[in-house]
């Protein structure tokens, strides 16, 4: 009887010491706005520079094909976003490598939609990885566009 109890105790000890598996990293990429400048632009003249911080647990941001547009930037005044190609941010042949860094976007001149001398807009930005996972959409501070 003591042998059975000892065997059960040893088995329980080994089960308790079994390495716990870590949860898989979240495959959803994340974006954060580092800066947008300038915050006031003259229509058809000034470009807007957006610096973003990205993180992706499995490193599948960007694509080799320039025809694949995975970065979306939507002017809140317009119905459709502008799309941009992002080159691979980690080697394509590497699987599940966590990456993070900064990405800079240059938006050519914004313009007024109405007949006034000034308008306000915000930019909604998101990125999609090669697996089709979209980041959460982020929204910029207001940008003033002057005539």
N, C-alpha and C positions, 0 to 999 in steps of 0.2 A: 504494500500500500504506500509506504514511504517512497518507493522508487517511482510510482506513478505520480505522486504529488511533486517530487523533485523534477521529473521529466516535464510535467505541466508548467512548473515554475520557470524552468529554463526556456521552454517554448514561449511563454509569456514575455520573458525578458528579451528574447530575440525579436519578438514581434514589436515590442515597445521601442527597441533600438533601430528598427527598420527606418531607413532614410525616407523622409517625407518628400514626396515629389513637389517641386515648386510649380505654381500655376504658370501657364503659358503667358508670355508677355502680350499686352493688349496690341492687336495688329492695327489699330486706328492711329493714323498719324496726327500730330498736333501742330498747331501754328500759334504764334504769338507775335503781335506787332511790337517791334523794337522802336521804330521811328517812322514818321512820315514827314517829308519836308518838300517844299514849304507848305504852310497851312493856308496861305493866301496866294492865289495865282492870277495872272493876267491871261484871259482866254486866248487861245491859239499861240501863245508864246512860251509860257513856263511849263516845264515838265515837273512831274511829281515823282519823287524817289521814295519807295517803300522798302524798309528793311524788315524782314521777317525772321523769326527764330523758328526752326522746325525741329521736331523729334519724331523718330520712327523706330519702333522696337525691332522690326525685321528688315529694315534697310531697303525697302523696295519703292523708294520715291524716285520719280523721273523715268524717262524712257529713251532708248537709243533713237527711235524714229522721230524725226522732227514733225511728222504729221500728227503725232499724239500730243494733244494739249491737255495737261493735267492740272494746271493752275487757273482758277477762275477769279476774276476781279470784276465785280459788278458795281457800277455807279448807281446809287440808290434812286436816281431820277429816271433811269432807263430800264426797259423790260428785260433785256438780255445782257449777260456778262461778256466781257472780253476774255479770251482764253489765250494761254501762253504755254509754250513748250518748256519743259524742265528737263535738262539732261540728267542722266543717272547720277544720283548723289552718293552711290556706293557701287562697287563693281557688280555688274549684272550676274556674274557667276557665283557670287557669295550669297549664301542663304542665311537668313536670320542673324544679321549683324546689326546691332543697335547703332543708329546714327543720330547725330544732332549737329546743327550748325546754323549759319545765317544765309539767307537768300535775298538778293536785291532785285527789285523790279523797277523799271523806269517807265512811267506812263507818259506818253506824249501828251501834248497840251490838251487840257480840258476846255470845254466851251459852254457858253450859256445856251439853254434850251428856249428860254422865254425872251421877252423883249425888254426886260429890266436891265439895270446896270450891274446887278450882283445876284448871285445865287449860292445857296449852301448845298453841299452834298456830303454823303459818307460813302465809303467803299466797303463792300462785303467781299471777303476773301476766303477761299477754301482750296484745298489741294486733295488730289486723289492718287493713291498708290497703284502699283501695277496689278494688285489683287482686286482693285475696284473699291477699296475702302476710302470713304471721304472723311476728311478731318471735320471737326466742328467749324462752322462758319464764324469768322471773326469780323468785327465791324470797327472801322477806323473812327477817329474823332472827326468832327466836321471840317470840311475844306471849303474855303470861300473862293468863289470864282468871280472875278471882276472883269468888266468890259475893258 
